[in-house]
Amino acid sequence: MSRSIQALAYARPSALTTEGGTGLLGLETSGGLTPVGREAHPQFFAGFLSSPQAAARGLLAVADVAAARYYQRTLRASLDPVVTAGGDRLRFESFSGCCGVYARLDVLPEGLDGADTGHGTTNVDVNNPLREALSRLSGDGPLHLRVGPDELAVTTLDGPVVEKKVPLPDRWLRGFAESQVITAAFDLRAELSAAEAVRFLRSLPRTTTTAGSGSGGRAPLWVVPAGRTLRPTTRPVPGAVCLPGPERLAALQRVLRHATALRVYGPAGHAGAATAAAWEVAMPGMRLTLTLSPEPGRGFSGEGAVLEALAGDEAAADADLVSVLLSWEPRIDIADLAAQSGLSPQRVRAALTRLGTAGRVGYDAADAAYFHRELPYDAHRAEARNPRLTAARTLLADGAVHLHAPAATAGSGTATVRSGERHYQVREAAGGVLSCTCQWWADYRGRRGPCKHALAVRMARRDRTTTAGPTTTAPSLTTTAADSTAAAAASGDTR
């Protein structure tokens, strides 16, 4: 797995202290982006939490996921959560080390009391002493929250005194992008009261999956609404929501005593195949959401949901335009962006998908809306490390794509793609879905995005439409065949 090292420098360790009967939760920040540019230690909030215990346990749950691996548990995982201040709320996000669970704690406007919330994104230090202090927090006494250093620390700071160096696998970068595209297709599928939520979540099996077998040797579990609760089933009946690896919801146990409701989000259809789903525990003034990948051994990074948006130069140009119009909104209005940019809503969505590859937007299923954030990731690096995308660009650059349909019938017909010593037939079905005769299509039928052959055909057709003639030159982000083979081998995508 390709990875780099991310250096996180904090002014001091985050800590929970008590002064004059009031608790102070100081979360230290590192290298954040704000409306005025990059700051070494930005401050996003200084005020009180309306529900201190719920917030403390919600933050612990996000930290639990950041430190966990639900697959191949022998490997270490450690990455400080990300916090985004959206002007009226705070969002704390993390990914598990295996990239199969995405966690987010949204502290909403009614959960914050005090000074105005700023704008920006940064990592926050969550160390072991802080975790222990948050676990011991009891009572309903006031708790002051400070995200970022106070004024005294800023004026006396000579340099960072706490530094962490953590591995940043490339698949985590792609996971942030894939999860927001996948959850954008979710609808609310079920809602349980607090009592039913506690009863249901505590009844789930807590057995662990077997490392090395994608689903632990078991068929995925499904749940179906039944009266006021959810009924587990092993069959994907109509209306069921997939729950693969129920033990991956363990972090929700942290906040059950504060739950007011449990909401489940998932895709409208599943055709019997395992799918991702989001599980949200609502609490006073906040909500904690865990999004699970379709299988415990299958991280979000390989789902391929972003590939179509990354395949053409049009989305890149649109993303540049849309990025200028973003202003740290907690809820991005696509219709408003379309009006400001002059683009269609469909092109705005594609642009947001592309911005998501750099962690610049996320998606909140509860609001059914995107939100603006700025993770310190390089979009071009994430694209270049995507094995199917780089392989498709190489096929296009090598002239391996032959379009049978004339330019006048764009959106229909067949194509042949030469890959090694084999030739594959790519055909467009109703709805614009490209099928292929390769093993990838046979295995997944489009459930994990297009194969490299279909992706190369899509790019060739766009080039042909743009230039009114065959194009054998790849778009700007090209790689060598050796680089593409190495990237594909690293991810297991060698078809």
C-alpha positions as CSV (number, residue, x, y, z in Angstrom):
1,M,0.0,0.0,0.0
2,S,1.5,3.3,-1.0
3,R,1.6,5.9,1.8
4,S,3.3,9.1,2.9
5,I,4.0,10.6,6.2
6,Q,1.9,13.5,7.4
7,A,3.5,15.8,10.1
8,L,1.0,17.3,12.6
9,A,2.4,20.1,14.8
10,Y,0.5,21.3,17.8
11,A,1.2,24.2,20.1
12,R,0.6,21.8,23.1
13,P,-1.4,18.6,23.8
14,S,-5.1,18.8,23.9
15,A,-6.4,18.5,27.4
16,L,-9.5,18.5,29.7
17,T,-9.1,20.6,32.8
18,T,-11.2,22.1,35.5
19,E,-11.0,25.7,36.7
20,G,-13.4,27.4,39.1
21,G,-15.9,24.5,38.8
22,T,-16.0,24.8,35.0
23,G,-14.5,22.2,32.7
24,L,-12.3,23.4,29.8
25,L,-11.9,21.1,26.8
26,G,-9.0,22.5,24.8
27,L,-8.6,20.9,21.4
28,E,-5.3,21.9,19.8
29,T,-5.2,22.5,16.0
30,S,-2.5,21.9,13.4
31,G,-1.9,23.5,10.0
32,G,-5.5,24.5,9.1
33,L,-7.0,26.2,6.0
34,T,-9.2,29.2,6.7
35,P,-10.8,32.0,4.5
36,V,-7.6,34.0,4.9
37,G,-5.3,31.2,3.9
38,R,-3.3,28.6,5.8
39,E,-2.7,29.2,9.5
40,A,-0.3,27.2,11.7
41,H,-2.8,26.9,14.6
42,P,-6.2,28.4,13.7
43,Q,-8.9,29.0,16.3
44,F,-12.4,28.0,15.3
45,F,-14.5,28.1,18.4
46,A,-14.5,29.3,22.0
47,G,-17.7,28.8,23.9
48,F,-19.8,26.3,25.8
49,L,-21.3,22.9,24.8
50,S,-25.0,22.5,25.5
51,S,-24.6,18.8,26.1
52,P,-21.1,18.2,27.5
53,Q,-21.3,14.4,28.2
54,A,-22.8,13.7,24.8
55,A,-20.2,15.8,23.0
56,A,-17.3,14.1,25.0
57,R,-18.5,10.6,24.1
58,G,-19.2,11.6,20.5
59,L,-15.7,12.9,20.1
60,L,-14.4,9.6,21.7
61,A,-16.4,7.6,19.2
62,V,-14.8,9.5,16.3
63,A,-11.3,8.9,17.9
64,D,-12.2,5.2,18.4
65,V,-12.7,4.8,14.7
66,A,-9.6,6.7,13.8
67,A,-7.6,4.3,16.0
68,A,-9.3,1.1,14.9
69,R,-8.9,-1.4,12.2
70,Y,-11.9,-3.7,11.6
71,Y,-10.0,-5.8,9.1
72,Q,-6.4,-7.0,9.4
73,R,-6.4,-5.9,13.0
74,T,-2.8,-6.7,13.6
75,L,-1.8,-3.5,11.7
76,R,-1.7,-0.2,13.5
77,A,-4.0,2.6,12.7
78,S,-3.6,6.2,14.0
79,L,-4.7,9.5,12.5
80,D,-6.0,12.5,14.4
81,P,-9.6,13.4,13.6
82,V,-10.3,16.3,11.2
83,V,-12.5,19.2,12.4
84,T,-14.3,21.6,10.0
85,A,-15.9,24.8,11.3
86,G,-18.7,25.8,9.0
87,G,-19.8,29.1,10.5
88,D,-22.6,27.6,12.6
89,R,-21.4,24.1,13.4
90,L,-18.4,21.9,14.0
91,R,-17.8,18.6,12.2
92,F,-15.3,16.0,13.5
93,E,-14.4,13.3,10.9
94,S,-12.2,10.2,10.8
95,F,-11.6,7.0,8.9
96,S,-10.7,3.7,10.2
97,G,-7.3,2.3,9.4
98,C,-8.8,-0.3,7.1
99,C,-10.8,2.5,5.3
100,G,-14.1,0.6,5.8
101,V,-15.7,2.9,8.4
102,Y,-16.2,6.6,8.1
103,A,-17.2,8.5,11.3
104,R,-18.5,12.0,11.7
105,L,-19.7,13.9,14.7
106,D,-21.8,17.0,13.8
107,V,-22.1,19.5,16.7
108,L,-25.0,21.6,15.4
109,P,-25.8,25.3,16.2
110,E,-28.1,24.3,19.1
111,G,-25.3,22.3,20.6
112,L,-23.0,25.3,20.7
113,D,-23.4,28.2,23.1
114,G,-21.1,31.2,23.1
115,A,-18.9,32.9,20.6
116,D,-19.4,32.7,16.8
117,T,-18.0,29.6,15.1
118,G,-15.2,30.3,12.6
119,H,-14.5,28.8,9.2
120,G,-11.8,26.4,8.2
121,T,-10.5,22.8,8.5
122,T,-7.6,21.3,10.5
123,N,-6.6,18.2,12.4
124,V,-7.1,18.2,16.2
125,D,-4.9,16.4,18.7
126,V,-6.7,13.5,20.5
127,N,-4.1,11.9,22.8
128,N,-4.4,9.1,25.3
129,P,-4.6,11.3,28.4
130,L,-7.4,13.3,26.8
131,R,-9.3,10.1,26.0
132,E,-9.0,9.0,29.6
133,A,-10.2,12.4,30.9
134,L,-13.2,12.4,28.4
135,S,-14.1,8.9,29.5
136,R,-14.2,10.0,33.2
137,L,-16.3,13.1,32.5
138,S,-19.6,13.0,34.5
139,G,-22.3,15.3,35.7
140,D,-24.0,18.2,33.9
141,G,-21.6,20.9,34.9
142,P,-20.7,23.6,32.3
143,L,-18.0,22.6,29.8
144,H,-16.1,25.2,27.9
145,L,-14.9,24.1,24.5
146,R,-11.9,25.8,22.7
147,V,-11.0,24.6,19.3
148,G,-7.6,26.1,18.6
149,P,-5.1,28.0,20.9
150,D,-6.3,30.8,23.2
151,E,-5.0,34.3,22.7
152,L,-2.3,33.9,25.4
153,A,-0.9,30.8,23.7
154,V,-0.9,32.6,20.4
155,T,1.0,35.6,21.7
156,T,3.6,33.6,23.6
157,L,4.1,30.7,21.2
158,D,7.7,30.3,20.1
159,G,7.1,27.2,18.1
160,P,5.3,23.8,18.1
161,V,6.0,21.8,21.2
162,V,4.1,18.7,20.2
163,E,4.7,16.9,16.9
164,K,3.2,13.7,15.5
165,K,4.2,12.0,12.3
166,V,1.5,9.6,11.1
167,P,1.3,7.4,8.0
168,L,-1.2,8.6,5.4
169,P,-2.1,5.8,3.1
170,D,-3.2,6.8,-0.4
171,R,-6.4,4.7,0.0
172,W,-7.5,7.0,2.8
173,L,-7.4,10.0,0.4
174,R,-9.6,8.1,-2.0
175,G,-11.8,6.9,0.8
176,F,-12.9,10.5,1.6
177,A,-13.8,11.0,-2.0
178,E,-15.6,7.7,-2.6
179,S,-17.7,8.0,0.6
180,Q,-19.2,11.4,-0.2
181,V,-20.2,10.2,-3.7
182,I,-21.7,7.0,-2.4
183,T,-23.7,8.7,0.5
184,A,-25.0,11.3,-1.9
185,A,-27.3,8.5,-3.3
186,F,-28.6,7.6,0.1
187,D,-32.2,8.1,1.4
188,L,-33.6,7.8,4.9
189,R,-34.6,4.1,5.1
190,A,-35.7,3.7,8.8
191,E,-36.0,5.7,12.0
192,L,-36.2,4.3,15.5
193,S,-37.0,5.9,18.8
194,A,-34.3,6.2,21.5
195,A,-35.5,3.1,23.4
196,E,-35.8,1.0,20.3
197,A,-32.4,2.2,19.1
198,V,-30.7,1.1,22.3
199,R,-32.5,-2.2,22.3
200,F,-31.6,-2.9,18.6
201,L,-28.0,-1.9,18.7
202,R,-27.3,-3.8,21.9
203,S,-28.8,-6.9,20.4
204,L,-26.4,-7.0,17.4
205,P,-23.7,-9.7,17.3
206,R,-20.2,-8.5,18.3
207,T,-18.2,-11.3,16.7
208,T,-15.1,-10.2,14.7
209,T,-14.5,-10.9,11.1
210,T,-11.8,-13.2,10.0
211,A,-8.7,-11.4,8.6
212,G,-8.1,-12.4,5.1
213,S,-11.7,-13.2,4.2
214,G,-13.6,-10.3,2.9
215,S,-16.8,-11.0,4.9
216,G,-15.4,-13.2,7.6
217,G,-16.9,-16.3,5.9
218,R,-20.4,-15.1,6.5
219,A,-23.1,-13.8,4.3
220,P,-23.8,-10.1,4.9
221,L,-26.5,-9.2,7.5
222,W,-29.6,-7.2,6.4
223,V,-32.2,-5.4,8.5
224,V,-35.7,-4.6,7.5
225,P,-38.2,-2.2,9.2
226,A,-40.7,-4.1,11.3
227,G,-43.1,-2.0,13.2
228,R,-41.2,0.4,15.5
229,T,-37.9,-1.5,15.3
230,L,-35.6,-3.3,12.8
231,R,-35.6,-7.0,12.2
232,P,-32.3,-8.7,11.2
233,T,-32.5,-11.0,8.3
234,T,-29.9,-12.9,6.2
235,R,-31.9,-12.3,3.0
236,P,-31.9,-9.1,1.0
237,V,-35.7,-8.7,0.9
238,P,-37.3,-5.6,-0.6
239,G,-36.8,-2.6,1.6
240,A,-33.9,-4.1,3.5
241,V,-30.8,-2.2,4.4
242,C,-27.4,-3.9,4.4
243,L,-25.5,-4.2,7.7
244,P,-22.2,-5.9,6.8
245,G,-20.0,-6.5,9.8
246,P,-22.4,-5.3,12.6
247,E,-19.4,-5.2,15.0
248,R,-18.2,-2.2,13.1
249,L,-21.0,-0.2,14.8
250,A,-19.3,-0.7,18.2
251,A,-18.4,3.0,18.4
252,L,-22.1,3.9,18.6
253,Q,-22.2,2.3,22.0
254,R,-20.3,5.3,23.4
255,V,-23.3,7.6,22.9
256,L,-26.4,5.3,23.4
257,R,-27.3,6.8,26.8
258,H,-27.7,10.2,25.1
259,A,-29.6,9.0,22.0
260,T,-32.9,10.5,21.0
261,A,-33.2,8.5,17.8
262,L,-31.5,6.2,15.4
263,R,-31.7,6.8,11.6
264,V,-30.5,4.5,8.9
265,Y,-29.6,5.7,5.4
266,G,-29.0,3.6,2.3
267,P,-29.5,3.4,-1.5
268,A,-32.9,3.0,-2.9
269,G,-32.1,-0.4,-4.5
270,H,-29.6,-3.1,-4.0
271,A,-30.5,-6.0,-6.4
272,G,-29.5,-8.4,-3.7
273,A,-25.9,-7.2,-3.6
274,A,-24.2,-5.9,-0.4
275,T,-24.2,-2.1,-0.2
276,A,-22.8,0.7,2.0
277,A,-25.1,2.3,4.6
278,A,-25.0,5.1,7.1
279,W,-26.1,4.7,10.8
280,E,-26.8,8.0,12.6
281,V,-27.5,8.4,16.3
282,A,-29.2,11.7,17.1
283,M,-28.4,13.4,20.4
284,P,-29.4,16.8,21.9
285,G,-27.7,19.4,19.6
286,M,-25.6,16.9,17.7
287,R,-25.5,13.6,15.7
288,L,-22.9,10.8,15.3
289,T,-22.9,9.0,12.0
290,L,-21.0,5.8,11.0
291,T,-20.9,4.9,7.3
292,L,-20.0,1.3,6.6
293,S,-18.5,-0.1,3.4
294,P,-20.3,-3.0,1.7
295,E,-18.0,-5.6,3.2
296,P,-15.7,-5.6,6.3
297,G,-12.7,-6.4,4.1
298,R,-13.6,-3.9,1.4
299,G,-12.6,-0.3,2.0
300,F,-14.2,2.7,0.4
301,S,-11.1,3.5,-1.6
302,G,-11.7,0.8,-4.2
303,E,-15.4,1.5,-4.9
304,G,-14.8,3.5,-8.1
305,A,-17.7,5.9,-7.6
306,V,-15.6,8.9,-8.5
307,L,-14.1,7.6,-11.7
308,E,-16.7,8.9,-14.2
309,A,-16.3,12.4,-12.8
310,L,-12.5,12.2,-13.1
311,A,-12.4,10.8,-16.6
312,G,-12.8,14.0,-18.5
313,D,-11.2,17.5,-18.6
314,E,-14.7,19.1,-18.5
315,A,-15.1,18.2,-14.8
316,A,-11.7,19.5,-14.0
317,A,-12.5,22.9,-15.5
318,D,-15.9,23.0,-13.9
319,A,-14.3,22.1,-10.5
320,D,-11.9,25.1,-10.8
321,L,-14.9,27.4,-11.4
322,V,-17.0,25.9,-8.6
323,S,-14.2,25.9,-6.1
324,V,-13.9,29.7,-6.3
325,L,-17.6,30.0,-5.4
326,L,-17.4,27.8,-2.3
327,S,-17.3,29.8,1.0
328,W,-17.2,27.2,3.8
329,E,-21.0,26.7,3.7
330,P,-22.3,24.1,6.1
331,R,-24.8,23.2,3.4
332,I,-24.0,23.7,-0.3
333,D,-26.9,24.7,-2.4
334,I,-26.4,23.1,-5.8
335,A,-29.1,25.2,-7.5
336,D,-27.4,28.3,-6.2
337,L,-24.0,27.2,-7.4
338,A,-25.5,26.4,-10.8
339,A,-27.0,29.9,-11.1
340,Q,-23.7,31.5,-10.0
341,S,-21.5,29.4,-12.3
342,G,-23.8,29.1,-15.3
343,L,-23.4,25.3,-15.2
344,S,-26.1,22.7,-15.1
345,P,-26.9,21.0,-11.8
346,Q,-25.5,17.8,-13.2
347,R,-22.2,19.5,-14.1
348,V,-22.0,21.1,-10.6
349,R,-22.5,17.7,-9.0
350,A,-19.7,16.3,-11.2
351,A,-17.5,19.2,-10.2
352,L,-18.2,18.7,-6.5
353,T,-17.3,15.0,-6.9
354,R,-14.0,16.0,-8.4
355,L,-13.4,18.5,-5.6
356,G,-14.0,15.6,-3.2
357,T,-10.9,13.8,-4.5
358,A,-8.9,16.5,-2.7
359,G,-11.2,16.4,0.4
360,R,-12.7,19.8,-0.4
361,V,-16.3,18.7,0.0
362,G,-18.2,16.1,2.0
363,Y,-21.8,15.0,2.1
364,D,-24.3,15.0,4.9
365,A,-27.1,12.5,4.4
366,A,-29.1,14.0,7.2
367,D,-29.2,17.4,5.4
368,A,-29.2,15.8,2.0
369,A,-26.5,18.3,1.1
370,Y,-22.8,18.7,0.4
371,F,-20.6,20.8,2.8
372,H,-17.4,22.6,2.2
373,R,-14.1,21.6,3.9
374,E,-10.5,21.8,2.9
375,L,-8.4,18.7,3.8
376,P,-4.6,19.1,3.3
377,Y,-4.5,16.6,0.4
378,D,-3.4,17.0,-3.2
379,A,-6.1,16.2,-5.7
380,H,-3.6,15.3,-8.4
381,R,-1.8,12.9,-6.1
382,A,-5.1,11.1,-5.3
383,E,-6.0,10.9,-9.0
384,A,-2.5,9.7,-10.1
385,R,-2.6,6.9,-7.5
386,N,-6.0,5.6,-8.7
387,P,-5.0,2.4,-10.5
388,R,-8.1,2.1,-12.8
389,L,-7.9,5.8,-13.8
390,T,-4.1,5.7,-14.5
391,A,-4.5,2.4,-16.4
392,A,-7.4,3.9,-18.5
393,R,-5.3,6.9,-19.4
394,T,-2.4,4.6,-20.5
395,L,-4.7,2.6,-22.7
396,L,-5.9,5.8,-24.3
397,A,-2.4,7.2,-24.8
398,D,-1.2,3.9,-26.3
399,G,-4.0,4.0,-28.9
400,A,-5.6,0.8,-27.5
401,V,-9.2,2.1,-27.9
402,H,-11.1,1.6,-31.2
403,L,-14.5,3.2,-31.3
404,H,-16.9,1.4,-33.7
405,A,-19.8,4.0,-33.5
406,P,-19.4,7.2,-35.6
407,A,-19.1,10.5,-33.8
408,A,-22.7,11.4,-34.8
409,T,-24.0,8.6,-32.6
410,A,-22.2,9.5,-29.4
411,G,-23.7,7.6,-26.5
412,S,-24.3,4.4,-28.4
413,G,-22.5,1.6,-30.1
414,T,-19.6,-0.6,-29.2
415,A,-15.8,-0.3,-28.8
416,T,-12.8,-2.6,-28.7
417,V,-10.0,-2.1,-26.2
418,R,-6.7,-3.9,-26.5
419,S,-5.1,-4.7,-23.2
420,G,-2.0,-6.8,-23.3
421,E,-2.6,-9.7,-25.7
422,R,-6.4,-9.6,-25.2
423,H,-9.1,-7.6,-26.8
424,Y,-12.3,-6.6,-24.8
425,Q,-15.6,-5.5,-26.1
426,V,-17.3,-2.5,-24.4
427,R,-21.0,-1.8,-25.1
428,E,-23.2,1.0,-23.8
429,A,-26.6,-0.2,-22.4
430,A,-29.7,1.8,-21.6
431,G,-29.0,4.6,-19.1
432,G,-25.4,5.1,-20.4
433,V,-23.9,2.3,-18.4
434,L,-20.8,0.7,-20.2
435,S,-20.5,-3.0,-19.9
436,C,-17.4,-5.0,-20.8
437,T,-16.3,-8.5,-21.5
438,C,-13.5,-8.4,-18.9
439,Q,-13.4,-10.2,-15.5
440,W,-13.9,-7.0,-13.5
441,W,-17.3,-6.5,-15.1
442,A,-18.2,-10.1,-14.7
443,D,-17.4,-9.9,-11.0
444,Y,-19.1,-6.6,-10.1
445,R,-21.5,-5.6,-12.9
446,G,-20.8,-1.9,-12.3
447,R,-21.3,-2.0,-8.6
448,R,-17.7,-0.8,-8.0
449,G,-17.6,1.6,-10.8
450,P,-16.4,1.1,-14.4
451,C,-13.4,-1.1,-15.3
452,K,-10.4,0.4,-16.9
453,H,-11.5,-0.6,-20.4
454,A,-14.9,1.1,-20.1
455,L,-13.3,4.1,-18.5
456,A,-10.9,4.4,-21.4
457,V,-13.8,4.2,-23.9
458,R,-15.6,6.9,-22.0
459,M,-12.6,9.2,-22.2
460,A,-12.1,8.4,-25.9
461,R,-15.7,9.3,-26.7
462,R,-15.4,12.6,-24.9
463,D,-12.2,13.4,-26.7
464,R,-13.9,12.5,-30.0
465,T,-16.9,14.7,-29.4
466,T,-14.6,17.6,-28.4
467,T,-12.2,17.4,-31.3
468,A,-14.5,16.0,-33.9
469,G,-12.0,13.3,-34.7
470,P,-10.2,10.3,-33.2
471,T,-7.8,11.2,-30.4
472,T,-4.8,9.2,-29.4
473,T,-3.4,11.6,-26.9
474,A,-4.3,11.2,-23.2
475,P,-5.6,14.1,-21.1
476,S,-3.2,16.0,-18.9
477,L,-2.8,13.5,-16.1
478,T,-0.9,10.7,-17.8
479,T,1.3,8.0,-16.4
480,T,3.7,5.5,-17.9
481,A,2.6,1.9,-18.5
482,A,5.0,0.8,-15.8
483,D,3.5,3.2,-13.3
484,S,0.0,2.1,-14.1
485,T,0.9,-1.6,-13.7
486,A,2.6,-0.9,-10.4
487,A,-0.4,1.1,-9.1
488,A,-2.8,-1.6,-10.3
489,A,-0.8,-4.4,-8.7
490,A,-0.7,-2.5,-5.4
491,S,-4.5,-2.4,-5.3
492,G,-5.2,-5.8,-6.7
493,D,-6.7,-4.4,-9.9
494,T,-4.7,-6.1,-12.6
495,R,-7.5,-6.9,-15.0
